Amino acid sequence: VLGENAIAVRTKAMKCLSEVVAVDPSILARLDMQRGVHGRLMDNSTSVREAAVELLGRFVLCRPQLAEQYYDMLIERIL
């Protein structure tokens, strides 16, 4: 779904992923999740990028090991 053409669908997918991660934050440690989130951090749509940043901001602080895994992606997005 994260590769969908419709912006609204990609945005909702990120928000749904955020709800899943709320139940099990360890999901963000999976390599396929990291690739998916990275792709959405670089999405053409502002709303999709915002949803990805919100997802990471919400959970990276709770799980410091996630900060290490997503650090390069966040720095790339900031720059």
C-alpha positions as CSV (number, residue, x, y, z in Angstrom):
1,V,0.0,0.0,0.0
2,L,2.9,2.4,0.7
3,G,3.7,2.2,-3.0
4,E,0.2,3.3,-4.0
5,N,-0.2,6.2,-6.5
6,A,-2.9,7.9,-4.4
7,I,-1.5,10.3,-1.9
8,A,-4.4,9.9,0.5
9,V,-3.9,6.1,0.6
10,R,-0.1,6.4,1.3
11,T,-0.8,8.9,4.1
12,K,-3.5,6.7,5.6
13,A,-1.1,3.7,5.3
14,M,1.5,5.5,7.4
15,K,-1.1,6.5,10.0
16,C,-2.3,2.9,10.2
17,L,1.3,1.7,10.5
18,S,1.6,4.2,13.4
19,E,-1.3,2.5,15.2
20,V,0.2,-1.0,14.7
21,V,3.5,0.3,16.0
22,A,1.7,1.6,19.1
23,V,0.9,-2.0,19.9
24,D,4.3,-3.4,19.0
25,P,7.1,-0.9,18.5
26,S,9.5,-3.7,17.7
27,I,8.0,-3.8,14.2
28,L,10.0,-0.7,13.3
29,A,13.2,-2.8,13.8
30,R,12.3,-5.0,10.7
31,L,14.3,-4.3,7.6
32,D,11.2,-4.2,5.4
33,M,9.6,-1.6,7.7
34,Q,12.8,0.5,7.6
35,R,12.8,0.5,3.9
36,G,9.1,1.4,3.7
37,V,9.5,4.3,6.2
38,H,12.6,5.5,4.4
39,G,10.7,5.6,1.1
40,R,7.9,7.6,2.7
41,L,10.3,10.0,4.3
42,M,11.4,10.9,0.7
43,D,7.9,10.8,-0.7
44,N,6.8,13.6,-3.1
45,S,3.8,14.4,-0.9
46,T,4.2,16.6,2.1
47,S,1.4,14.8,4.0
48,V,3.0,11.4,3.5
49,R,6.4,12.8,4.7
50,E,4.7,14.4,7.7
51,A,3.0,11.1,8.6
52,A,6.4,9.3,8.4
53,V,8.1,11.8,10.5
54,E,5.3,11.7,13.0
55,L,5.5,8.0,13.2
56,L,9.2,8.1,13.9
57,G,9.0,11.0,16.3
58,R,6.3,9.1,18.3
59,F,8.3,5.9,18.8
60,V,12.0,6.6,18.4
61,L,12.1,8.4,21.8
62,C,10.5,5.4,23.5
63,R,12.9,2.9,22.0
64,P,16.5,4.3,21.8
65,Q,17.7,1.4,19.7
66,L,15.3,2.6,17.0
67,A,17.0,6.0,17.0
68,E,20.2,4.3,16.0
69,Q,18.5,2.4,13.2
70,Y,16.7,5.5,11.8
71,Y,19.3,8.1,12.5
72,D,20.7,8.2,9.0
73,M,17.2,8.5,7.5
74,L,16.2,11.3,9.8
75,I,19.4,13.2,9.1
76,E,18.9,12.7,5.3
77,R,15.4,14.1,5.7
78,I,16.5,17.1,7.7
79,L,19.2,18.0,5.2
